[in-house]
Amino acid sequence: MMRTVFLWASENEWARRRLARLGFVRRAVSRFMPGEDLEDALTATAELNRAGLGTVLTLLGENVTKREDTAAVVGHYLAVIEAIHARTLDAEVSVKLTHLGLDLDASLAEANLVRIATRAAELGQDVAVDMEGSAYTQRTVDLYRQVRAAHANVGLCLQVYLRRTAADLESLAPLRPMIRLVKGAYAETPAIAFADKAEVDAEFRSLAQRLLRAAVPAAGSADRAAHPADSPRVVFGTHDRRLIDELARWASTEGIPPAAYEFHLLYGIGRDEQRRLRAAGHRVRVLISYGGAWFPWYMRRLAERPANVWFVVRSLFAR
Ligand SMILES: Cc1cc2nc3c(=O)[nH]c(=O)nc-3n(C[C@H](O)[C@H](O)[C@H](O)COP(=O)(O)OP(=O)(O)OC[C@H]3O[C@@H](n4cnc5c(N)ncnc54)[C@H](O)[C@@H]3O)c2cc1C
């Protein structure tokens, strides 16, 4: 019920205009966001890097409706890529295609992604493409396929709650793509998405194992532990400690080294877990979202864990 309300609010303009202005809501969101400015995200990156954690930076915003606004988004990401390079930070960017103009014109979004990917490749960085609601899945996969053919440094997020994702993984496999597997954060119907948590978790496990088997040499082979440098990156975007531990254990019994996969978590969620994983020898990145357009994104974070509402309530009384 709470999840439905937050996911409704995430898409509601009336709720955004009223709630996003309230001081206590703004205070509560700061738990998940180091600040609205790029500088805040870069400062947080430097601090996380010192603890051995990389970051993924994403400017909040989606469903851009003006061509010139997409140009500003591209300009911003190009500046982020330069800043990462200039400050020798361990960071990369992740973008939403509707932020780059997918609602206006797929070829505009594609050209924008290519500009970002090209500069990132010149500076030795990867770029990830977020996955949005199911209205965009097919277009995102198609556009990704097109761009990935010429830009090996571009990865894609896939949501395991969608029944179609196993088939998407299969069809993308020949590209040897960098995939970030997540559970999925949008309101989807049972016709297209698993609704039950146990089913979503089982699908995550199964697709994660499939990705790892494809990314590293054949099971039992002596090369497996070596993990060739040109293997595609495999990313698990989750805070689910049980799932994380199960996957790490499974990989270890299969002889797949920790260098073959990464765990990515969101800024402000599972902070101890991020450090615990790093200390255990895993590759870990923290996804930092920043910017003024935080309302829909924050509503999705509340929907994932309604207990987060207590942070909002507590911030009502904080000064
Ligand atoms: C790096 C990264 C990138 C992502 N990219 C996308 C994307 O492109 N598209 C997309 O649809 N979704 C994306 N997501 C969100 C994802 O789909 C899930 O909605 C989200 O990660 C919650 O699921 P979970 O795997 O953490 O597991 P869950 O089973 O939901 O949670 C497991 C545990 O994690 C903790 N937890 C989970 N969420 C929260 C929260 N909001 N606040 C506090 N604790 C929490 C709780 O302790 C919970 O018990 C991304 C997530 C991550 C971590």
The ligand as an ORCA input file, in Angstrom:
! r2SCAN-3c Opt
* xyz 0 1
  C      23.794      0.857     -7.825
  C      22.317      0.764     -8.071
  C      21.805      1.162     -9.294
  C      20.436      1.066     -9.536
  N      19.939      1.400    -10.775
  C      18.642      1.192    -11.047
  C      18.120      1.398    -12.353
  O      18.820      1.836    -13.277
  N      16.804      1.118    -12.576
  C      15.986      0.643    -11.576
  O      14.815      0.353    -11.832
  N      16.451      0.465    -10.328
  C      17.739      0.727    -10.032
  N      18.201      0.520     -8.770
  C      17.246      0.259     -7.666
  C      16.923     -1.232     -7.562
  O      16.130     -1.618     -8.652
  C      16.153     -1.530     -6.266
  O      14.934     -0.836     -6.269
  C      16.895     -1.163     -4.998
  O      18.258     -1.444     -5.097
  C      16.318     -1.916     -3.782
  O      16.475     -3.277     -3.943
  P      17.609     -4.180     -3.233
  O      18.273     -4.956     -4.277
  O      18.507     -3.316     -2.429
  O      16.827     -5.229     -2.381
  P      15.613     -5.154     -1.361
  O      15.155     -6.558     -1.173
  O      14.610     -4.122     -1.789
  O      16.307     -4.631     -0.057
  C      17.241     -5.407      0.672
  C      17.650     -4.601      1.893
  O      18.377     -3.455      1.467
  C      18.052     -2.334      2.257
  N      17.400     -1.310      1.397
  C      16.900     -1.484      0.152
  N      16.417     -0.322     -0.336
  C      16.592      0.581      0.651
  C      16.280      1.954      0.770
  N      15.703      2.655     -0.201
  N      16.619      2.568      1.932
  C      17.215      1.917      2.934
  N      17.533      0.608      2.871
  C      17.217     -0.051      1.750
  C      17.112     -2.828      3.330
  O      17.867     -3.208      4.439
  C      16.486     -4.039      2.694
  O      16.024     -4.967      3.624
  C      19.566      0.608     -8.503
  C      20.089      0.197     -7.291
  C      21.448      0.262     -7.049
  C      21.961     -0.188     -5.723
*
